[in-house]
Amino acid sequence: MVYVDPKNLGYEPFWKKWLAGRSSKSEREWLTQLYEKYIPSCIDMIIEGIVDGKQGEKMKTITPLTNLNLVSRLHNLSSLLVLRFDEIL
């Protein structure tokens, strides 16, 4: 068994696996656009305190967070919302 620290692995593999599981090609393209626009900059702001390329103050959190944890939570919520949206249409 090989253990890789989440800080070294990052969240990209988790994102790609989750995206590959989506059924619709148009949905994958739409989610990719949203992901590339918002996720890296939001994670930088929350975890590192970087806003617009400038170092600021890190956000205070109640529990320790990793970038993988944040992306995992986002995917869980997104899966529920996208599922509900598909049911409505």
C-alpha positions in Angstrom: 0.0 0.0 0.0 1.3 3.4 -0.9 0.2 6.5 1.0 0.2 9.8 -0.7 -0.4 13.0 1.3 -3.4 14.9 0.0 -1.3 18.1 -0.1 1.1 16.4 -2.6 -1.7 14.7 -4.6 -4.0 17.7 -4.9 -7.7 17.7 -5.9 -7.3 17.3 -9.7 -7.5 13.4 -9.8 -10.7 13.5 -7.6 -12.2 16.2 -9.9 -11.4 14.3 -13.1 -12.9 11.0 -11.7 -16.1 12.8 -10.6 -16.4 14.6 -13.9 -15.9 11.3 -15.9 -18.9 9.9 -14.0 -21.3 12.6 -15.3 -23.5 11.2 -18.1 -23.9 14.1 -20.4 -21.1 15.6 -22.5 -22.7 19.0 -22.4 -22.9 18.8 -18.7 -19.2 17.9 -18.4 -18.3 20.8 -20.6 -20.4 23.2 -18.6 -19.1 21.9 -15.3 -15.5 22.2 -16.6 -16.0 25.8 -17.5 -17.4 26.6 -14.1 -14.6 24.7 -12.4 -11.8 26.4 -14.2 -13.3 29.8 -13.6 -14.0 29.5 -9.9 -12.5 26.6 -8.0 -8.7 27.2 -8.1 -9.1 30.9 -7.1 -11.6 30.1 -4.4 -9.4 27.4 -2.9 -6.4 29.7 -3.1 -8.4 32.3 -1.2 -9.7 29.9 1.5 -6.6 27.8 2.1 -3.7 30.1 1.3 -5.2 33.6 1.6 -4.3 34.5 -2.0 -6.6 37.0 -3.7 -5.9 38.2 -7.2 -2.3 36.9 -7.0 -1.6 38.8 -3.8 -1.0 37.2 -0.4 -3.6 38.3 2.1 -4.8 36.9 5.4 -5.8 33.2 5.5 -9.5 32.6 6.3 -10.1 31.3 9.8 -11.8 27.9 9.9 -13.3 26.0 12.8 -11.9 22.7 11.6 -8.7 22.2 9.5 -9.5 22.0 5.8 -7.5 20.7 2.8 -8.2 21.6 -0.8 -9.3 18.0 -1.5 -11.8 18.3 1.4 -13.3 21.5 -0.1 -13.6 20.0 -3.6 -15.1 16.8 -2.2 -17.8 18.8 -0.4 -18.5 20.9 -3.4 -18.9 17.8 -5.6 -21.3 16.2 -3.1 -23.5 19.3 -3.2 -23.2 19.7 -6.9 -24.2 16.1 -7.5 -27.4 16.7 -5.5 -28.2 19.9 -7.2 -27.5 18.7 -10.8 -29.6 15.5 -10.0 -32.5 17.6 -8.9 -32.2 19.9 -11.9 -32.3 16.9 -14.2 -35.4 15.6 -12.5 -37.2 18.9 -12.9 -36.5 19.0 -16.7 
